[in-house]
């Protein structure tokens, strides 16, 4: 991993958390189906409100028609680099509870937790991830024929991290910039 992207933390955290970052440069190496199943298994075991597991994943490998559908829905700032990922995943959530049809106001939270599990499991295989909110929801809904009960929340690019030097600007500079985060004191308050 690029030493610039290895964070300097204020307090100790798990190495797996330190290693997860959002690259834009990807190698050509594909992710095999067995590995994808392991990533989805990690998502499967995420916590969710009343064990609803409201997540639905649509994924496609680079070179497939499904991959091109997802690429076509990406925002102009994401398409130039995300098209080189090994796999693109549309992470969607079901908006109502299966048992009674009541609104599930926690579906996006629960999907986010499942996404985090998936992305941290990917690190164990040397795979990095880049979640994106920059995509056209209506295009995704139409091309994947999502139901009215599903909402695409993000697209996740997965792949083995490549060389930043292969990226055009401004992506190359972003790839080579050290990671930064707010200090804990900026988002916590003891009460």
The 8 nearest C-alpha neighbors of each residue, nearest first, counted from 0:
[[1, 2, 4, 5, 160, 18, 3, 125],
 [0, 2, 3, 4, 5, 175, 162, 160],
 [3, 1, 5, 4, 0, 6, 177, 175],
 [4, 2, 177, 1, 5, 175, 176, 178],
 [3, 5, 2, 177, 1, 178, 6, 0],
 [4, 6, 2, 3, 17, 18, 7, 1],
 [7, 5, 8, 4, 178, 17, 179, 3],
 [6, 8, 5, 9, 178, 179, 17, 10],
 [9, 7, 10, 6, 11, 12, 17, 180],
 [8, 10, 7, 11, 182, 183, 12, 6],
 [9, 11, 8, 12, 7, 183, 13, 182],
 [12, 10, 8, 13, 9, 14, 7, 17],
 [13, 11, 14, 10, 16, 17, 8, 15],
 [12, 14, 15, 16, 17, 11, 18, 10],
 [13, 15, 17, 16, 18, 12, 19, 11],
 [16, 14, 18, 13, 17, 19, 119, 122],
 [15, 17, 14, 13, 18, 19, 12, 119],
 [18, 16, 14, 15, 19, 6, 5, 13],
 [17, 19, 15, 16, 14, 20, 5, 122],
 [20, 18, 16, 17, 127, 15, 122, 119],
 [19, 21, 22, 18, 127, 128, 129, 4],
 [20, 22, 129, 128, 23, 127, 19, 130],
 [23, 21, 24, 129, 20, 160, 174, 128],
 [22, 24, 80, 25, 21, 174, 81, 170],
 [25, 23, 161, 163, 22, 162, 160, 166],
 [24, 26, 161, 160, 159, 84, 158, 83],
 [27, 25, 161, 28, 159, 160, 158, 24],
 [26, 28, 29, 25, 85, 83, 84, 159],
 [29, 27, 26, 30, 159, 85, 158, 25],
 [30, 28, 85, 31, 27, 158, 60, 86],
 [31, 29, 85, 32, 34, 28, 35, 158],
 [32, 30, 34, 33, 29, 35, 36, 60],
 [31, 33, 35, 34, 36, 30, 37, 60],
 [34, 32, 36, 35, 31, 37, 30, 38],
 [33, 35, 37, 36, 32, 31, 38, 30],
 [34, 36, 32, 38, 37, 33, 39, 31],
 [37, 35, 39, 33, 34, 38, 40, 32],
 [36, 38, 40, 34, 35, 39, 41, 33],
 [39, 37, 117, 35, 41, 40, 36, 120],
 [38, 40, 42, 36, 41, 37, 43, 117],
 [41, 39, 43, 37, 38, 42, 36, 44],
 [40, 42, 38, 39, 43, 117, 44, 116],
 [43, 41, 113, 39, 117, 116, 40, 45],
 [44, 42, 40, 41, 45, 39, 113, 52],
 [45, 43, 42, 41, 40, 46, 113, 116],
 [44, 46, 113, 42, 43, 112, 47, 116],
 [45, 47, 44, 50, 109, 112, 48, 113],
 [48, 46, 50, 109, 52, 51, 49, 45],
 [47, 49, 50, 51, 105, 46, 109, 52],
 [50, 48, 51, 47, 52, 46, 96, 105],
 [51, 49, 47, 48, 52, 46, 53, 45],
 [50, 52, 49, 53, 48, 47, 96, 97],
 [53, 51, 50, 47, 54, 109, 43, 48],
 [54, 52, 93, 92, 51, 106, 110, 55],
 [55, 53, 92, 110, 52, 91, 93, 56],
 [54, 56, 91, 92, 90, 57, 53, 93],
 [57, 55, 90, 89, 91, 58, 88, 54],
 [56, 58, 89, 88, 90, 55, 59, 91],
 [59, 57, 88, 87, 89, 56, 86, 60],
 [58, 60, 66, 65, 86, 87, 63, 61],
 [59, 61, 86, 85, 63, 66, 62, 87],
 [62, 60, 85, 63, 66, 86, 59, 84],
 [61, 63, 60, 66, 64, 67, 65, 59],
 [62, 64, 66, 65, 61, 60, 59, 67],
 [65, 63, 67, 66, 68, 62, 59, 61],
 [66, 64, 68, 63, 59, 67, 69, 58],
 [65, 67, 59, 63, 69, 64, 68, 61],
 [66, 68, 70, 64, 65, 69, 71, 63],
 [69, 67, 65, 71, 66, 70, 64, 142],
 [68, 70, 66, 72, 71, 67, 65, 73],
 [69, 71, 67, 73, 72, 68, 82, 78],
 [72, 70, 68, 69, 73, 67, 78, 138],
 [73, 71, 135, 69, 70, 134, 138, 139],
 [74, 72, 134, 70, 78, 71, 77, 133],
 [73, 75, 134, 133, 76, 77, 78, 72],
 [76, 74, 78, 77, 73, 79, 133, 134],
 [77, 75, 74, 78, 79, 133, 73, 80],
 [78, 76, 74, 75, 81, 79, 73, 80],
 [77, 79, 81, 73, 75, 80, 82, 76],
 [80, 78, 77, 81, 82, 76, 75, 83],
 [79, 81, 82, 78, 23, 83, 77, 24],
 [82, 80, 78, 83, 84, 77, 79, 156],
 [81, 83, 80, 84, 78, 70, 79, 61],
 [82, 84, 81, 80, 25, 85, 27, 61],
 [85, 83, 158, 81, 86, 82, 25, 157],
 [84, 86, 158, 29, 61, 60, 157, 30],
 [87, 85, 60, 157, 84, 59, 61, 156],
 [86, 88, 156, 59, 58, 155, 157, 66],
 [87, 89, 58, 155, 154, 57, 90, 56],
 [88, 90, 154, 57, 56, 153, 91, 58],
 [91, 89, 56, 153, 152, 151, 154, 88],
 [92, 90, 151, 55, 150, 152, 54, 56],
 [91, 93, 54, 150, 53, 149, 55, 106],
 [92, 94, 149, 53, 148, 95, 54, 150],
 [93, 95, 103, 148, 102, 149, 106, 92],
 [96, 94, 102, 103, 100, 101, 93, 97],
 [95, 97, 100, 101, 98, 103, 99, 102],
 [96, 98, 100, 99, 95, 51, 101, 93],
 [99, 97, 96, 100, 101, 95, 51, 49],
 [98, 100, 101, 97, 96, 95, 102, 103],
 [101, 99, 96, 95, 97, 98, 102, 103],
 [100, 102, 95, 99, 96, 103, 97, 98],
 [103, 101, 95, 104, 94, 96, 100, 105],
 [102, 104, 95, 105, 94, 106, 96, 101],
 [103, 105, 106, 102, 94, 107, 95, 108],
 [104, 106, 108, 103, 107, 109, 48, 47],
 [105, 107, 109, 108, 103, 104, 53, 92],
 [108, 106, 110, 109, 105, 111, 92, 152],
 [109, 107, 111, 105, 110, 106, 112, 47],
 [108, 110, 47, 112, 106, 111, 107, 105],
 [111, 109, 107, 113, 54, 112, 108, 106],
 [112, 110, 114, 108, 109, 113, 107, 115],
 [111, 113, 115, 109, 114, 110, 45, 116],
 [112, 114, 42, 110, 45, 116, 115, 111],
 [113, 115, 111, 117, 112, 116, 110, 118],
 [116, 114, 112, 118, 113, 117, 119, 111],
 [117, 115, 113, 119, 42, 114, 41, 118],
 [116, 118, 38, 42, 114, 120, 41, 115],
 [119, 117, 121, 115, 120, 116, 114, 128],
 [118, 120, 116, 122, 121, 117, 115, 15],
 [121, 119, 117, 122, 123, 118, 38, 116],
 [120, 122, 126, 118, 119, 123, 124, 38],
 [121, 123, 125, 126, 119, 124, 120, 127],
 [122, 124, 121, 120, 125, 119, 126, 15],
 [125, 123, 122, 121, 126, 120, 34, 127],
 [126, 124, 122, 123, 121, 159, 127, 160],
 [127, 125, 159, 121, 122, 158, 124, 157],
 [126, 128, 158, 157, 159, 122, 121, 160],
 [127, 129, 157, 156, 21, 118, 130, 155],
 [128, 130, 21, 156, 155, 22, 131, 157],
 [131, 129, 155, 154, 156, 128, 153, 132],
 [132, 130, 154, 133, 153, 155, 129, 134],
 [131, 133, 153, 134, 154, 130, 152, 74],
 [134, 132, 74, 131, 73, 77, 135, 76],
 [133, 135, 73, 74, 72, 132, 136, 131],
 [134, 136, 72, 138, 137, 73, 139, 74],
 [137, 135, 139, 138, 140, 134, 151, 72],
 [136, 138, 140, 139, 135, 141, 142, 72],
 [139, 137, 141, 135, 136, 140, 72, 142],
 [140, 138, 136, 142, 141, 137, 143, 72],
 [141, 139, 145, 137, 144, 138, 143, 142],
 [140, 142, 144, 138, 139, 143, 137, 145],
 [141, 143, 139, 144, 140, 138, 68, 145],
 [144, 142, 140, 145, 141, 139, 68, 57],
 [145, 143, 141, 140, 142, 146, 139, 147],
 [146, 144, 140, 143, 149, 147, 141, 150],
 [145, 147, 148, 149, 144, 140, 150, 93],
 [148, 146, 149, 145, 150, 94, 140, 93],
 [147, 149, 146, 94, 93, 95, 150, 145],
 [150, 148, 93, 92, 146, 147, 94, 145],
 [149, 151, 91, 92, 152, 93, 148, 94],
 [150, 152, 91, 90, 153, 92, 136, 89],
 [153, 151, 91, 90, 150, 92, 132, 107],
 [154, 152, 132, 90, 131, 151, 89, 130],
 [153, 155, 89, 131, 88, 130, 90, 156],
 [156, 154, 130, 88, 129, 87, 131, 157],
 [155, 157, 87, 129, 128, 84, 86, 130],
 [158, 156, 128, 86, 84, 127, 85, 87],
 [159, 157, 85, 84, 126, 127, 25, 160],
 [158, 160, 126, 26, 25, 127, 161, 125],
 [159, 161, 25, 24, 26, 158, 127, 22],
 [162, 160, 25, 26, 24, 159, 163, 165],
 [161, 163, 164, 165, 24, 160, 25, 26],
 [162, 164, 165, 171, 166, 24, 174, 161],
 [163, 165, 162, 166, 171, 167, 24, 161],
 [166, 164, 163, 162, 167, 24, 171, 161],
 [167, 165, 171, 164, 163, 170, 24, 168],
 [166, 168, 171, 170, 169, 165, 164, 79],
 [169, 167, 170, 171, 172, 166, 173, 164],
 [168, 170, 171, 172, 167, 173, 166, 174],
 [171, 169, 168, 173, 172, 167, 166, 174],
 [170, 172, 166, 174, 168, 163, 173, 169],
 [173, 171, 175, 174, 170, 169, 176, 168],
 [174, 172, 170, 176, 175, 171, 169, 168],
 [173, 175, 171, 172, 176, 163, 170, 22],
 [174, 176, 172, 173, 171, 177, 3, 163],
 [175, 177, 173, 174, 172, 178, 3, 4],
 [178, 176, 3, 4, 175, 179, 6, 5],
 [179, 177, 4, 6, 176, 180, 3, 5],
 [180, 178, 177, 181, 6, 7, 176, 4],
 [179, 181, 182, 178, 183, 6, 8, 7],
 [182, 180, 185, 183, 179, 186, 184, 9],
 [181, 183, 184, 185, 180, 186, 9, 187],
 [182, 184, 185, 186, 187, 181, 9, 180],
 [183, 185, 182, 187, 186, 188, 181, 189],
 [186, 184, 183, 182, 187, 181, 188, 180],
 [187, 185, 184, 183, 188, 182, 181, 189],
 [188, 186, 184, 183, 185, 189, 182, 190],
 [187, 189, 190, 186, 184, 185, 183, 182],
 [188, 190, 187, 184, 186, 183, 185, 182],
 [189, 188, 187, 186, 184, 185, 183, 182]]
